[in-house]
Amino acid sequence: MDRPQVLVGNSTALRRLREEVECAAKSDVRVLITGESGVGKEIVARLIHDLGPRARKTLLAINCAGLTDTLLESELFGHVRGSFTDAYRDKRGLLETAHGSTLFMDEVGEMSLRMQALLLRVLESGELQPVGSDRLHPMKVDVRLVAATNRDLLSRISEREFRSDLYYRLNVVHIRIPPLRERREDIPVLLAHFFDHYSEAYRSAVPEVSSDAHGLLVDYDWPGNVRELMNLVEQLTVRFPGRVVTPLELPRELSGVKATTSPARAPSISEAQVLFERIVRDGESFWAAVYEPFMMRDLTRDQVRQVVKLGLQQTRGSYKALVELLRMPQSDYKRFLSFLRKHQCQVPFQGWRAIPFRLDLPVESAASEEDSRQPAAASRG
């Protein structure tokens, strides 16, 4: 399902954001986009590219939070054959592939200090050296870099977890995307836009939102921001085509109690709770609610871990029962574990094993020790 790639709304904050995007697009300066998870950082990055002088070439993107150091280095810089295990052929990195175009680096605040140093060298010199290469004269690359993060990089700098020199290299133009709760007047416009989009996509009638339900949607704090609203509209379009949506049809968190968490809360935890309830209570599959947004760089590794942790708390550490709790068939068990291992999203299960596992869902009463041990063994590896 293609996502709408536009900035929708009429608020003062959104008009200002559009002006900042248009200004940043006029040149090749580096741009740092900040904002909570779900506000639309990749949409802004794509608009900057599409309105800029490199629009004729394809924008490339990478999620820095979704890869280990080794994989991230290989994806960015490329590698030569034999440089490490499984390097059976030479591979061009994204920095080389994006020569003359734009590279969008999402969740740049999740990079290790080592990777930050490697990226800084390229930004300072424009020279690129693939992993394992011994060439005397590194290639020169011309890449426009647009970076994004939901982290407070200045705090990370004070904690010595992010390099100040890299920060100032990235932060030539800074664009902050406000959370949805700071521009509530855009919510009705967004609702209409997404209802039209998904009704056309699914060839179904547009649901009608009652005045009471509409008021709840406007008053809700939307911890998952525009992405949470978009996912809800898609769900309502599928479940209630052409029908009236009342407060009873809305998720429990929108049932009339306004969110009271402060803007400084940890977005990864609050969004994980929303995702977990969408899966367990509303019946959405893990692959649709978590896997797809993660692969699209909309979720971080920490957010995926939080969802897994919430599930393990209910299954008392049983990964096999977790598969069914997260609305996956048991045949997806190995695929699920492989995904967690590959992206380092596994959570140790031992802490919950002291309490016998009980769950009201129709799953096995307990998984075998051998099955449940697999993610933990991967973390040790």
C-alpha positions in Angstrom: 0.0 0.0 0.0 1.6 3.3 -1.1 1.6 6.0 1.5 0.5 9.6 0.8 3.7 11.6 0.3 2.3 15.1 1.0 2.1 17.5 3.9 -1.6 17.8 4.7 -3.0 20.5 6.9 -3.7 24.3 7.2 -2.3 25.1 10.6 0.3 27.9 11.1 2.9 25.2 12.1 2.4 23.3 8.9 2.5 26.3 6.7 5.8 27.3 8.3 7.0 23.7 7.8 6.2 23.9 4.1 8.2 27.2 3.8 11.2 25.6 5.5 11.0 22.6 3.1 10.9 24.9 0.1 13.8 26.9 1.3 15.9 23.9 2.1 15.2 22.4 -1.3 16.6 25.3 -3.2 20.2 24.3 -2.6 22.4 21.2 -1.8 22.9 22.0 1.8 22.7 19.2 4.4 19.5 19.0 6.3 18.8 17.6 9.8 15.1 16.7 10.3 14.0 16.1 13.9 10.7 15.1 15.4 8.9 12.4 17.3 8.4 9.0 15.7 5.5 9.1 13.2 5.5 12.8 12.4 6.5 12.2 8.8 10.3 12.8 8.6 10.8 10.7 5.5 8.0 12.5 3.7 9.8 15.8 4.4 13.1 14.3 3.2 11.5 13.1 0.0 9.8 16.5 -0.6 13.2 18.3 -0.1 14.7 15.9 -2.7 11.8 16.2 -5.2 11.8 20.0 -5.1 15.6 20.3 -5.3 18.2 20.3 -8.1 18.8 16.5 -7.8 15.1 15.6 -8.3 15.8 13.8 -11.7 17.8 11.1 -9.8 16.3 8.6 -7.3 16.5 9.4 -3.6 18.1 6.5 -1.7 17.3 5.8 2.0 18.6 3.8 4.9 17.4 3.2 8.5 20.5 3.4 10.7 18.5 1.9 13.6 17.6 -1.3 11.8 21.1 -2.5 11.0 24.1 -3.7 13.0 27.4 -1.8 12.7 28.8 -4.4 10.3 25.8 -4.3 8.0 25.4 -0.6 8.2 29.1 0.0 7.2 28.7 -2.4 4.3 25.4 -0.8 3.2 26.9 2.7 3.3 30.4 2.2 2.1 30.2 -1.0 0.1 32.8 -3.8 0.3 35.2 -5.7 -1.8 35.1 -9.5 -2.3 36.7 -11.4 0.6 36.7 -8.5 3.0 34.6 -10.5 5.5 32.6 -13.8 5.8 29.9 -14.0 3.1 31.5 -11.2 1.0 31.4 -13.3 -2.2 31.5 -10.4 -4.6 32.2 -6.6 -4.7 29.3 -4.5 -3.6 28.6 -0.8 -4.2 27.5 1.1 -1.1 24.7 3.6 -0.9 27.1 6.5 -0.8 28.5 5.5 -4.1 25.2 4.6 -5.6 23.8 8.0 -4.5 26.5 9.9 -6.4 24.8 13.0 -7.8 21.6 12.3 -5.9 20.4 12.4 -2.3 20.8 9.9 0.6 18.3 10.0 3.4 19.7 8.6 6.6 16.9 7.9 9.1 17.5 7.5 12.8 21.0 8.8 12.5 21.1 9.3 16.3 21.2 5.5 16.7 24.6 5.1 15.0 27.6 4.0 17.1 30.5 6.3 17.7 32.6 4.2 15.4 30.1 4.6 12.5 29.8 8.3 13.3 33.6 8.7 12.8 33.5 6.9 9.5 30.6 9.0 8.2 32.3 12.2 9.4 35.4 11.4 7.3 33.3 11.1 4.2 31.5 14.4 4.9 34.7 16.2 5.5 36.7 14.9 2.5 34.1 13.5 0.1 36.3 10.4 -0.2 34.9 6.9 0.0 36.7 3.8 0.8 34.8 0.5 0.6 35.2 -2.1 3.4 38.3 -4.2 2.8 39.6 -2.0 0.0 43.3 -1.1 -0.2 43.2 1.4 -3.0 45.6 4.3 -2.6 43.3 7.0 -3.9 39.7 6.7 -2.6 36.9 7.6 -4.9 35.2 11.0 -4.7 31.5 11.1 -4.2 29.0 13.9 -4.5 26.0 13.1 -2.3 23.5 15.4 -0.7 22.8 14.1 2.8 19.5 14.5 4.6 19.5 13.0 8.1 16.6 12.5 10.5 16.3 11.5 14.2 13.7 11.3 17.0 16.5 11.7 19.5 17.7 14.9 21.2 21.2 15.0 19.7 22.4 17.8 22.0 21.6 15.6 25.0 23.4 12.7 23.3 26.4 15.0 22.8 26.5 15.9 26.5 26.3 12.2 27.3 29.2 11.6 24.9 27.0 9.3 22.8 27.1 11.5 19.7 29.9 13.5 18.1 29.5 17.2 18.2 31.6 17.6 15.0 29.3 15.3 13.1 26.2 17.1 14.5 27.4 20.4 13.2 28.2 18.8 9.8 24.7 17.5 9.6 22.9 20.4 11.1 23.4 23.0 8.3 19.7 23.5 8.0 17.5 22.2 10.9 13.8 21.4 10.3 11.7 20.4 13.3 8.4 18.7 12.6 5.9 19.4 15.3 3.9 16.6 16.8 0.3 16.2 15.9 -0.9 17.4 19.4 0.7 20.8 18.7 -1.4 21.3 15.5 -4.8 19.8 16.4 -6.5 22.0 13.8 -4.9 19.8 11.1 -6.6 16.6 12.5 -10.0 17.0 10.7 -8.1 17.7 7.4 -5.9 14.7 7.9 -8.9 12.5 8.7 -10.7 13.5 5.5 -7.5 13.1 3.4 -6.8 9.6 4.7 -10.4 8.4 4.5 -10.4 9.5 0.8 -7.1 7.8 0.2 -7.9 4.4 1.8 -11.5 4.3 0.5 -10.1 4.7 -3.1 -7.3 2.2 -2.4 -9.7 -0.5 -1.0 -12.6 0.5 -3.4 -15.0 0.9 -0.4 -17.4 3.6 0.8 -16.0 6.3 3.1 -17.1 5.7 6.8 -19.0 8.6 8.4 -17.5 9.7 11.8 -20.1 10.8 14.3 -19.7 14.2 16.0 -18.9 12.5 19.4 -16.2 10.3 17.8 -14.9 13.2 15.8 -14.4 15.2 19.0 -12.5 12.3 20.7 -10.2 12.1 17.6 -9.4 15.8 17.8 -8.9 15.8 21.6 -6.7 12.7 21.6 -2.9 13.4 22.0 -1.8 10.9 19.3 1.5 9.6 20.8 2.1 7.9 17.5 1.4 11.1 15.6 0.3 11.1 12.0 1.3 7.5 11.4 -1.0 6.4 14.3 -3.9 8.5 12.9 -3.3 7.1 9.4 -3.2 3.5 10.6 -6.5 4.1 12.5 -8.2 5.6 9.5 -7.1 2.6 7.4 -8.5 0.2 10.0 -11.8 2.1 10.2 -12.1 2.1 6.4 -11.7 -1.6 6.2 -13.9 -2.5 9.2 -16.7 0.0 8.7 -17.1 0.9 5.0 -20.0 3.3 4.5 -21.1 2.9 8.1 -21.3 5.4 11.0 -18.3 5.3 13.4 -19.3 6.1 17.0 -17.1 6.2 20.1 -17.8 2.5 20.6 -16.0 1.7 17.4 -12.9 3.6 18.4 -9.9 2.0 20.2 -9.9 2.0 23.9 -7.3 4.7 24.3 -9.6 7.1 22.4 -12.6 6.3 24.5 -12.8 9.7 26.2 -9.8 9.8 28.5 -7.4 12.3 27.1 -3.7 11.4 27.3 -1.9 13.1 30.1 1.7 12.1 29.3 4.0 15.0 28.8 5.8 15.9 25.5 9.0 14.7 27.1 7.8 11.1 27.4 9.8 8.3 25.6 8.0 7.9 22.3 9.4 4.4 21.7 7.6 3.0 24.8 4.3 4.8 24.3 4.1 3.8 20.6 5.0 0.2 21.5 2.1 0.1 23.8 -0.2 1.4 21.1 1.1 -1.2 18.6 0.8 -4.0 21.1 -2.8 -3.2 21.8 -3.5 -3.0 18.0 -2.2 -6.5 17.7 -3.5 -8.2 20.8 -6.9 -6.4 21.1 -7.7 -5.4 17.6 -6.4 -8.5 15.8 -3.8 -6.9 13.6 -0.8 -9.1 12.6 2.7 -8.4 13.9 3.8 -8.4 10.3 1.5 -5.6 9.4 1.6 -3.5 12.6 5.4 -3.8 13.4 7.4 -5.6 10.7 6.3 -3.4 7.7 6.7 -0.1 9.5 10.1 -1.2 10.8 11.3 -2.2 7.3 10.0 1.2 6.0 12.1 2.9 8.6 9.1 4.2 10.6 10.0 2.2 13.7 13.3 1.8 15.5 14.9 -1.3 16.9 14.1 -0.2 20.4 10.4 0.1 19.6 10.3 -3.4 18.2 12.0 -4.7 21.3 9.4 -3.0 23.5 6.6 -4.8 21.6 8.4 -8.1 22.1 9.0 -7.3 25.8 5.3 -6.5 26.4 4.4 -9.8 24.8 6.9 -11.9 26.8 5.5 -10.4 30.0 2.2 -12.0 29.1 3.6 -15.3 27.8 6.0 -15.6 30.8 9.0 -15.7 28.5 7.6 -18.2 25.9 8.6 -17.1 22.4 6.5 -19.9 20.9 3.3 -18.6 22.6 4.4 -15.1 21.7 4.0 -16.0 18.0 0.3 -16.7 18.4 -0.2 -13.8 20.9 1.1 -11.4 18.1 -1.4 -12.8 15.7 1.0 -15.0 13.6 0.4 -18.6 12.6 2.7 -21.1 14.3 4.3 -21.8 10.9 5.8 -18.3 11.1 7.8 -19.2 14.3 11.2 -19.6 12.6 10.6 -16.6 10.4 9.8 -14.5 13.5 13.0 -15.6 15.3 15.1 -15.1 12.2 13.8 -11.5 11.9 14.6 -10.8 15.6 18.1 -12.3 15.3 18.9 -10.5 12.1 17.9 -7.1 13.4 19.0 -7.6 17.0 15.5 -7.2 18.4 15.4 -10.3 20.6 14.7 -9.9 24.3 16.1 -12.3 27.0 13.2 -14.6 28.1 14.7 -15.9 31.4 13.3 -13.1 33.6 9.7 -14.3 33.2 10.3 -18.0 33.5 10.0 -18.0 37.3 6.2 -17.6 37.0 4.3 -20.4 35.2 2.9 -19.3 31.9 -0.8 -18.9 31.7 -2.7 -17.2 28.8 -6.3 -17.2 27.9 -5.5 -17.4 24.2 -5.6 -20.8 22.4 -1.8 -21.4 22.4 0.4 -24.1 23.8 0.7 -23.9 27.6 4.4 -23.7 27.4 7.1 -23.7 24.7 9.9 -26.1 24.8 13.1 -24.8 26.4 15.0 -25.5 23.1 12.6 -23.3 21.1 12.5 -20.5 23.6 16.3 -20.4 23.9 17.0 -19.5 20.3 16.7 -15.7 20.6 18.8 -15.6 23.7 21.5 -17.7 22.0 21.5 -15.4 19.1 22.1 -12.4 21.4 25.1 -14.1 22.9 26.4 -14.6 19.4 
